[in-house]
């Protein structure tokens, strides 16, 4: 049996007990982004794009890169 592409994601709409409101809203936003890509490209293409699956650390890197580009533009 193959591994789930979403095994590292919490796709539940319920807020966990140890999760702040801001973390909850951010997690839901990131889940929507992942599902949008998945629904747009399809299962097979999504597996090719993310063979190891997806996780929330991907978003940290993307946010860091976006902030660096924004800082270069404003400088």
N, C-alpha and C positions, 0 to 999 in steps of 0.2 A: 504494500500500500504506500502511496506517495505521501510526502509531508504536505501539510496545508501551507499555502502561501501566506496565510493570515495568522499563523500560530503565535506570533509575537505581538499581535494587536488585540486590544480589548474592544471588541465591536459592540459591546452592550451599550444600550442607551441609558442605562441606569448609572447614576453617580455613585462611586464607591465611597465607603465611609472615610477613608483617609485621603480623599481627593478634594482639593479646594475648588471653588466655583470656576476660577480662571483655568485651572488644569483641566477640569471637566469640559469647559467650552473649547479649549484648544484641542483636546483629544477628539471631540466630536467633529471639529473642523478638519482635522487631519484624516479621520476616518472617511469623511465625505470626499476628500481629495483622492484618497486611495481607491474608493469605490467608483468614483467618476472615471479614473484611468482604466480600472478593470472593466467597467461596462462599455467604455469607448473602444478599447483595443481588443477585448475578448480574452477568454481564458488562455488560449495557447500563446498569443503574443505577450500577455502579461507574464506568463511563466518564462518566456524567453528574456523579457526585460529584467525580471527579478528572479533568477533561478534559485537563489537562497531564501526567497520570501521577502516580505516587507516588515519593517519595524519602525518605531518612532524615532530612532536615532538618525534615520535618513533625513527627517525634517530639520533636525538640529544643524546638519551640515548645509542644507539648502538655505536656511535662515541666516547662517553665518556668511555664506557667499553673497546673499542678497544685501546684507548689511555692509559688507566690504565694498560692493559695487556702488551702493548708495553713497558711501563716504567718499569714494573716488569722484563721483559726479559732483558732489557739493564742494569738493576741495578746489 
